[in-house]
Amino acid sequence: MSPPDGRSVLLVAQFSPPSFVVAARRVAGMTKYLARVGHRVTVLTSEFSGEGPIDGAAQVIRTPDLMASSLNWRRRHVRTPTGRAATTRPPSRVESAFVPDVSLITWVPFAARATRRLAKGERPDCVITTSPPQSAHLLGLRLARLGIPWIAELRDGWRFERPRGDWPTRAQRRIDDRLEGAAIRRADAVVAVTRPIAEDIERRYDRSVALITNGFDPEEVDEDVSPSNPLLDPERISLVHTGSMGFTGGSAKHLVDALRLLRTDAPEVAARVEVVFAGLLSTDEAKLLESRDLEGIVRCVGALERPDVLRMQRAADVLLVVTEGARRPSVATGKLFEYLATSRPILVLGAESEAARIVISTGRGIVTSADDPRAIAQSLRAVADGEPSPVPDQEEVQRYSWPGLAVAYSAVIEQVCSR
């Protein structure tokens, strides 16, 4: 399905490939498959995400970003993708001062110059701003005032379920309220990545929201991959978690408590299980997972190159999703959609989460509590005992494939461009 004559789409995203963060994977899928259905996509992004082309993009504009400079403490402490841990700390004074986020000063001014040049030249038919950072939507507001149709996309909530909690002062909360309201009311269309985010916006702003989730790229699926993996113990049942841990509130603490219970109550079961973490860990999370009493049952292999991550996912016995449960039910982490593309069963910690809803609806695994160690231990025991998983609903799984999601996105683009 191709749009009439295609559309020129400007995608504004601070994080993009080749960065390994989950936000970059969405940009990769959108760009590649919007181009496949006939759109000409220009990606406006930050040099903090790296260099090089993006598959499907007609043009990639990488602007300066203070996050890529020595002023950014994260850049000083986060190691390369093969590193094991990164330092975390509470937000700095700068981060805590600027509403809606620190990208307002580190990236948006540079991106704004680029949007001015684009608006004076070959104006796009449509602009999509994706957040976080929420300040990206200020660029959409600017372009909307010039008459360019605008889609505001929220991968996380704005005022809803903020990962770091609310602003400390009333003045900051009031400003953030006004900025969110200005963006949501002015955008020609709003896209949310999870159902709870969409429902929150619809309830508070009385406007329709398009639900277009994250997804997987079917061209990355390799069913011929070897069932073994040198990083996994072939004598054990391997539960694998890929992706970062400990940076936005989520923690493996309750999982660790469950593993300790399992070792005490059912040592013979614990001896048959290993939990492997592949990804960047905060220093606190690395300290937790590398505790001496977890030797032999928990291993951290560091962040891997993407092809290695995909191979490990397909070699795992069970794939693990750790959520914050009822604290942030809107979250469905990006790794979940990569998991859906495999044939491996999925275990979600967080029965109240959007991730759990998706896994249940697709029949791709089981869910349990996010914060009850005994319930988690019981689920681990069920996995170790080989209890059967639900039968997958392949038609439902395909709803989360990027070719189909791009067609849905194309319909939204056409809608705003035709008004």
N, C-alpha and C positions, 0 to 999 in steps of 0.2 A: 504494500500500500504506500503510494507516494503522494505527498501533498501537491496541490496545484502549483506547478512551476517551482516547487520547493520554496523555502523561506530562508532568509539570511538571519541566523540566530547568534546573538552574543551571549555567551555563557560566562558569568562573572563568578569566579570561585577562587578563594585565596589558596586552597589546597588542591593540587592536581597531580597527575603522574609526572615524573616517576616517583614521587613521594610514596612511602609505604603506609601512610595513615589511611584509615577506612574512608574518609571523605574523598580521597583521591580516587578510590575505586569506583565511587558513584560517578564522578566526572568522567572516568574512563568509559564506563558503560553507556552513559548518556551520549557522549561525543561520538563514539564509534557507531552506535545504532541509530541515532538521529540522522547521521550522515547516510546510513544505509537506506533510510526511508526518503531521502532526497533533500535534506536540509544542508545548507552551507553553514557550518559551525565555526565561529571564532571563539577561542577560549582566552579570556583575560584573567591572568593568575599572577601569583607571586614567584619571584625567583627563589624564595625560600623552599619551594617544592622541588627545585632541581632544574635541569636543562633538557632540551631536546623536544622533538615533535610529540604529538598526542595522536594516536590512531583515530582517523576520521576527521580531525580538525583541518579546516582549510587554512587556518592561521592560528598561531599561538603567540600571545603577547605576554611576556613575563616582565613585570614591573619590579623596581627596587622595593625592598621591604626591610624595615629595621629589625625584624625578627631574624633576618639573615646576617645581621651585623654582630659585633662583639657586645652590643648593648643588651642582647638577649641572653639571660642566664640559662635558658633551656638549651641554647646552642652550645654553651660551654660545657654543659653537664650531660646532655644526651649523646650517647655514643653512636657510632655508625650502625646500620641495620644488623650487623653481626654481633653487636654488643649484648650484654646480659641485663644491665640495669641502668637506670637513670635517676638522678637526684630529683626529689619532689620537695616542695615546701609550700606554705600558704602563699596566696597571691601577694606580689610585691605592692608597695604603695602606689606605684603607677598603675598596675593592673586593677587595684581596688578603687581607683579614682575615676577612671574614664568610662563613661556610660555611652553606648551599651557594652563596649569591650575595648581592650587596649589596641586592637587593630585599627581603631578610629585614628590613631596617630602613627602607627607603625606602617600601615599599608594603604589605607583608604586615600590619603592625599596623593600618593603616586598613581593609584588606580584611577582617581578622578581625572588626572591630567590625560591619561590614556583614553578615557571615555569622551572627554572633550574633543580630542583629535578624531576619534571615530565618528562622533556626531556631526562634525564639520565635513567629513569626507563621505565615504559610502555608508550612509546610515543603515543600521540593521533594521530588519522588519520587526524584530522582537528581541527583548533582553530578558534573560533569566538570571536572577541573583539567588545564590544558594548560601544558606547559613547553617551553623555558625562559621565565621563570626557574624553576629547580627548586624554589625555596621556595614556589611556588604550591601544591605538593602537601602542604605542611604544613597548608594550609587544608582540603584533602581529608581528611587524617588527623583533624583536629578534628571535621569533620562526620560522618565514619564512626563516631567514638566515640559520636555521638548517634543512631546507627542509620540514618543516611541512606546508601543505596547509593552507591558511589563508583567512578568510572572515572578512572584516572590515565593521561593521554596524554602521550607523549614525542615532541616534534617533533625534538629532538636527543637523543643519548645523554646519560646522566647521568655515570656513571663511565666510560662507553665513548666514546672518541674526543672528549674534551673539546676545544673549539675553541682554548682558550688554554693547553692543556697542564695537567698535574696540579698540585695544590697544593704549595707549597714545603716544608711541614712534615709530619712523620709524624702529628702530632696532628690537623691539618686533614684529611688523607686518611682517618684513622680515623673522624672525625666524619662526613665525607661518605659513607663506606661505610655507616655505620649509618643515616643518614638515607635513603639510597637503598633499603637493605634494608627499612626500616620501611615506606616507601611502597609498594614493589613487592609485599611480602608481604601488606600489609593491604588494599590496594585490591581491590574486588570484581571488577574487570576491568582489564586493562592494554591500552592501544592504542599502537601504534608507527606512525610515519609512513613509515618505510622498512624494507625487509626486513632489512638487517644489524642495525639496532637491535632488531628483534623477535627475531632469532635469538640475539643476545647475551643478552637477558633470559631467553629460554627456556633457554639453556645454563647460565647462572649461577644461576638461581632455580628451575629445573625447574617452570615454570608456563606455561600457554598464553598467547599474546599475539595480539590481533587486529591484523592489518595493514590500516590504513585510510590510504591515502596522501593527499597533497595532491591538488587537482584543479582543474578549470576550470569556470567558470560558462557553460553553453551560451547563456544569454541575453545574454552580452557579445559573442558571436560575431556579427560583421557582415560577411557575405560580399560585401555591395554596396559596401564601402569602396573608395575610389579606389586604383588600383594605384600611383599616384605619391605622393610625400611631399616637401614642400619642404625637409626636413632631409636628404634623401638625394640623391645625385648620379645622375640618370637615365642618365648615360653610363658608370657604373661598376657593378660587381657589389658590392652592399652587404651586408656581414656586420654584423648588428646585435646588440648586447648591451644588454639593458635590466636595470636593477636596480643596487644599490650594488656597490662593488668596493673591496676593501682593508681591510675592517673586521674580518673574522673569520678571517683567515689566507690567503684566496685572493688571487691576484695575477695580473696579465696579463704578468708579466715574461717568461715563456717564449714567450708569443704575440708580444711585442714583438721578442724575439730572432729568432723565426721570420720576422717581417716584414722585419727587417733582412737576413736571409739571402736572402729572396725578392728584395729589391731588388738585392742584389749578384749573385746567381746567375741570376735571370730578371727583369730590369727591365721587360721588355715585359709580363710577367704582373702584376707589382706595379702597373704603371700602370693596369691594368683593375680593380683591387680597392680598396675602401675599407672600413675597420672603424670603425663608429660606436658610441660608448658613450653611452647615455642613462641617467643615474642619478647618484646621489650617490657621489662618489669621496673616498677619504682623500687627504690632502695629498700623501702619498708616491706614491699611485697616480696622482694628477693630474699630478705632476711627471714621472713615468715616461711617461705616455701623451701628454703635450704636449711631449715632446722635439723639438727643432728638426728632427732628421733624420727624424722621422716625419711631417712636414708633407706633406699631400697624400694620405696613405694612412690616417692615424688622425685621427678627430675626436671631440671630447667636446662634447656638446650640453647637458649639465646634466640635472638631474632634471626630468621633465615631469609634467604632470597626467595622471591615469590614462587618460582617453579618448585623449590624444595618444600615450601609450605603446602602447595597443592598436592604434591606427591605424598607428604605425610598425612594429610587429611584422608586420602584415599587408601592409605595403608592402616589407618587406625581401626580398632575394633568398635570404639564408640567415640563420638565427637562431643565435646563439652562446651556448654554455654553457661557462663556465670553472670547473673544479673543482680540488681539490688532489690528485686521482688517488689513488694508493695510500696517501697520508698520511691521508686521511679518506674511505674508500670508501663510508661510509654516507650521504653527502650527495647529495640530489637537490633542488636549489634550487627554490624556489617558482615562479620564472619559467619553468622547464621545462614546467610544466603549462599555463601560459598559451600557451606555444609550441605545445603539442600541439593546442590548439584552432584553430590557424591551418592553412593549407594549405602553409606554407613549410617547406622542409627544415631540419633542425637539425644543427649540428656541435657535438659534445661534446668538449672537451679533458679527457681523463681516462678512458681505456678501462676502468679498474678500478672506476669509480664506479657507484653505483646509478643515477645519471642516464644513464650509458651503457647499462646493462641495459634501462632503460625505453625508450630510443630505439631500441635494437635490436629489442626485443620488439614494438614498435608499428610497426616499419618506417618510422620517421619521419625517418631521417637517417643520418649516419655518425659514427664515433667515432675518436679518435686519442689519442696520448699527451698527458699533462698537462704533462710537463716535458722533452720531447725536441724542441728547436727544429727540427731537420731533419725529423722526422716531422710536426710541425705544418705546416711550410712545404710539405711534399709534399701534405698534405690541402688546404691553401689553393690550391695549384696545381691540384689536381683539381677543386675548386669553380670556379675561374676558367675552366678548360677545359670546363666544362659536363658533367662526367661525371655520368651519371644516378644519382639517389638510389634507395634501395630503394622498393618499392611499399608504401604505407601499409596497415596492417591496421586498418580503421575500427572493427571490432568490438572489437579490443584497445584502441584509443584511447578508446572510450566507457567503458571501465573506470575512467577517470580523470575522468569527468564527475561533478559534485557531486550531481545527482539520484540516481545509482546509489550513490555513496558514502554519501549520507544514509540510504538504505535499509539499507545494511550497518551503519551506526552505530546506526540504530534497533533493529536486531536485538540489538546489544550492550546497549543501554539496556534493552530488554525483558527480556533475560536476567538482568541484575543486579537489576531491579525485581521480578522474579517469584520470586526465591529466598526 
